Amino acid sequence: MLQRLADELGPRGLALVTVALDGSPVRAARMATRLGLTAPIVVGDTPLREQFLVVSYPWTLVIGRDGRAVSAFRGVHSASTFREAFEKVL
């Protein structure tokens, strides 16, 4: 769902980056393939998790053009919820 929204809203400036907070780059790539993600995927670490106060998975941050977190979502949410949040920063 997030990839689909990123594909749709990308021309307006939305960029999706997936961060795996445990495992290796190979494991992260397998997960991305399994989920159908074509967005870039990076492997984070404990300092990254602490910086963004990630306490559960999935954890979705919406970051504005200025690099600041605008909103955060813990758990799974509907496409309409994410679309609304993305539209606010575009």
Order of alpha helices (4+ residues) and beta strands (2+ residues): alpha-beta-alpha-beta-alpha-beta-beta-alpha
